[in-house]
Protein backbone atom coordinates (compact mmCIF):
# COMPACT_ATOMS: atom_id res chain seq x y z
CA UNK A 1 0.00 0.00 0.00
CA UNK A 2 2.82 2.43 0.79
CA UNK A 3 4.24 2.01 -2.73
CA UNK A 4 0.85 2.89 -4.20
CA UNK A 5 0.57 5.97 -1.98
CA UNK A 6 4.12 7.02 -2.82
CA UNK A 7 3.32 6.73 -6.52
CA UNK A 8 0.20 8.86 -6.08
CA UNK A 9 2.22 11.51 -4.23
CA UNK A 10 4.77 11.57 -7.06
CA UNK A 11 1.91 11.93 -9.54
CA UNK A 12 0.51 14.83 -7.51
CA UNK A 13 3.88 16.58 -7.62
CA UNK A 14 4.10 16.03 -11.38
CA UNK A 15 0.55 17.30 -11.93
CA UNK A 16 1.16 20.43 -9.85
CA UNK A 17 4.23 21.13 -11.97
CA UNK A 18 2.36 20.49 -15.23
CA UNK A 19 -0.40 22.86 -14.15
CA UNK A 20 2.25 25.47 -13.26
CA UNK A 21 1.14 25.40 -9.63
CA UNK A 22 4.59 24.41 -8.29
CA UNK A 23 6.69 27.06 -6.61
CA UNK A 24 10.47 27.29 -6.49
CA UNK A 25 10.32 29.42 -3.34
CA UNK A 26 8.86 28.16 -0.06
CA UNK A 27 6.47 30.34 1.93
CA UNK A 28 7.93 32.24 4.86
CA UNK A 29 7.97 30.70 8.33
CA UNK A 30 5.02 32.78 9.52
CA UNK A 31 2.82 31.51 6.69
CA UNK A 32 3.84 27.93 7.47
CA UNK A 33 3.00 28.38 11.16
CA UNK A 34 -0.74 28.69 10.56
CA UNK A 35 -2.89 26.49 12.79
CA UNK A 36 -5.94 26.55 10.51
CA UNK A 37 -6.78 23.56 8.31
CA UNK A 38 -4.87 23.68 5.02
CA UNK A 39 -3.16 26.85 6.33
CA UNK A 40 -6.08 28.47 4.53
CA UNK A 41 -5.39 31.87 6.06
CA UNK A 42 -1.79 32.06 4.84
CA UNK A 43 -1.27 29.67 1.91
CA UNK A 44 -2.93 28.89 -1.38
CA UNK A 45 -3.97 25.25 -1.62
CA UNK A 46 -1.23 24.42 -4.11
CA UNK A 47 1.33 25.81 -1.63
CA UNK A 48 -0.14 23.72 1.17
CA UNK A 49 -0.03 20.62 -1.00
CA UNK A 50 3.60 21.26 -1.96
CA UNK A 51 5.07 22.49 1.30
CA UNK A 52 2.92 20.81 3.97
CA UNK A 53 0.93 17.83 2.67
CA UNK A 54 3.49 16.15 0.42
CA UNK A 55 6.41 16.41 2.89
CA UNK A 56 4.31 15.24 5.85
CA UNK A 57 2.81 12.23 4.11
CA UNK A 58 6.18 11.28 2.62
CA UNK A 59 7.70 11.46 6.11
CA UNK A 60 4.95 9.20 7.48
CA UNK A 61 5.68 6.70 4.72
CA UNK A 62 9.45 6.88 5.20
CA UNK A 63 9.21 6.33 8.94
CA UNK A 64 6.45 3.67 8.65
CA UNK A 65 4.14 5.74 10.81
CA UNK A 66 0.36 5.31 10.57
CA UNK A 67 -1.56 7.39 8.07
CA UNK A 68 -4.29 9.76 9.26
CA UNK A 69 -7.58 7.94 9.91
CA UNK A 70 -9.57 10.19 7.57
CA UNK A 71 -8.26 12.33 4.75
CA UNK A 72 -10.58 14.70 2.92
CA UNK A 73 -8.65 17.20 0.81
CA UNK A 74 -10.95 16.94 -2.23
CA UNK A 75 -13.87 19.09 -0.98
CA UNK A 76 -11.51 21.96 -0.17
CA UNK A 77 -9.65 21.48 -3.45
CA UNK A 78 -12.91 21.64 -5.40
CA UNK A 79 -13.73 24.94 -3.72
CA UNK A 80 -10.22 26.37 -3.97
CA UNK A 81 -9.84 25.50 -7.63
CA UNK A 82 -13.44 26.07 -8.81
CA UNK A 83 -12.45 29.06 -10.95
CA UNK A 84 -9.91 26.90 -12.78
CA UNK A 85 -12.12 23.84 -13.19
CA UNK A 86 -12.35 21.94 -15.68
CA UNK A 87 -8.69 22.59 -16.53
CA UNK A 88 -7.71 21.10 -13.19
CA UNK A 89 -9.94 18.03 -13.49
CA UNK A 90 -6.91 15.68 -13.63
CA UNK A 91 -5.53 17.28 -10.46
CA UNK A 92 -8.86 16.95 -8.65
CA UNK A 93 -9.20 13.31 -9.73
CA UNK A 94 -5.72 12.63 -8.39
CA UNK A 95 -6.53 14.31 -5.07
CA UNK A 96 -9.65 12.11 -4.83
CA UNK A 97 -7.52 9.00 -5.37
CA UNK A 98 -5.06 10.14 -2.69
CA UNK A 99 -7.90 10.82 -0.22
CA UNK A 100 -9.21 7.32 -0.82
CA UNK A 101 -5.81 5.62 -0.64
CA UNK A 102 -4.85 7.36 2.60
CA UNK A 103 -8.21 6.78 4.25
CA UNK A 104 -8.07 3.09 3.33
CA UNK A 105 -4.41 2.70 4.37
CA UNK A 106 -3.75 0.32 7.28
C-alpha positions as CSV (number, residue, x, y, z in Angstrom):
1,X,0.0,0.0,0.0
2,X,2.8,2.4,0.8
3,X,4.2,2.0,-2.7
4,X,0.8,2.9,-4.2
5,X,0.6,6.0,-2.0
6,X,4.1,7.0,-2.8
7,X,3.3,6.7,-6.5
8,X,0.2,8.9,-6.1
9,X,2.2,11.5,-4.2
10,X,4.8,11.6,-7.1
11,X,1.9,11.9,-9.5
12,X,0.5,14.8,-7.5
13,X,3.9,16.6,-7.6
14,X,4.1,16.0,-11.4
15,X,0.6,17.3,-11.9
16,X,1.2,20.4,-9.9
17,X,4.2,21.1,-12.0
18,X,2.4,20.5,-15.2
19,X,-0.4,22.9,-14.2
20,X,2.2,25.5,-13.3
21,X,1.1,25.4,-9.6
22,X,4.6,24.4,-8.3
23,X,6.7,27.1,-6.6
24,X,10.5,27.3,-6.5
25,X,10.3,29.4,-3.3
26,X,8.9,28.2,-0.1
27,X,6.5,30.3,1.9
28,X,7.9,32.2,4.9
29,X,8.0,30.7,8.3
30,X,5.0,32.8,9.5
31,X,2.8,31.5,6.7
32,X,3.8,27.9,7.5
33,X,3.0,28.4,11.2
34,X,-0.7,28.7,10.6
35,X,-2.9,26.5,12.8
36,X,-5.9,26.5,10.5
37,X,-6.8,23.6,8.3
38,X,-4.9,23.7,5.0
39,X,-3.2,26.8,6.3
40,X,-6.1,28.5,4.5
41,X,-5.4,31.9,6.1
42,X,-1.8,32.1,4.8
43,X,-1.3,29.7,1.9
44,X,-2.9,28.9,-1.4
45,X,-4.0,25.2,-1.6
46,X,-1.2,24.4,-4.1
47,X,1.3,25.8,-1.6
48,X,-0.1,23.7,1.2
49,X,0.0,20.6,-1.0
50,X,3.6,21.3,-2.0
51,X,5.1,22.5,1.3
52,X,2.9,20.8,4.0
53,X,0.9,17.8,2.7
54,X,3.5,16.1,0.4
55,X,6.4,16.4,2.9
56,X,4.3,15.2,5.9
57,X,2.8,12.2,4.1
58,X,6.2,11.3,2.6
59,X,7.7,11.5,6.1
60,X,4.9,9.2,7.5
61,X,5.7,6.7,4.7
62,X,9.5,6.9,5.2
63,X,9.2,6.3,8.9
64,X,6.4,3.7,8.7
65,X,4.1,5.7,10.8
66,X,0.4,5.3,10.6
67,X,-1.6,7.4,8.1
68,X,-4.3,9.8,9.3
69,X,-7.6,7.9,9.9
70,X,-9.6,10.2,7.6
71,X,-8.3,12.3,4.7
72,X,-10.6,14.7,2.9
73,X,-8.7,17.2,0.8
74,X,-11.0,16.9,-2.2
75,X,-13.9,19.1,-1.0
76,X,-11.5,22.0,-0.2
77,X,-9.6,21.5,-3.5
78,X,-12.9,21.6,-5.4
79,X,-13.7,24.9,-3.7
80,X,-10.2,26.4,-4.0
81,X,-9.8,25.5,-7.6
82,X,-13.4,26.1,-8.8
83,X,-12.5,29.1,-11.0
84,X,-9.9,26.9,-12.8
85,X,-12.1,23.8,-13.2
86,X,-12.3,21.9,-15.7
87,X,-8.7,22.6,-16.5
88,X,-7.7,21.1,-13.2
89,X,-9.9,18.0,-13.5
90,X,-6.9,15.7,-13.6
91,X,-5.5,17.3,-10.5
92,X,-8.9,17.0,-8.6
93,X,-9.2,13.3,-9.7
94,X,-5.7,12.6,-8.4
95,X,-6.5,14.3,-5.1
96,X,-9.6,12.1,-4.8
97,X,-7.5,9.0,-5.4
98,X,-5.1,10.1,-2.7
99,X,-7.9,10.8,-0.2
100,X,-9.2,7.3,-0.8
101,X,-5.8,5.6,-0.6
102,X,-4.8,7.4,2.6
103,X,-8.2,6.8,4.3
104,X,-8.1,3.1,3.3
105,X,-4.4,2.7,4.4
106,X,-3.7,0.3,7.3
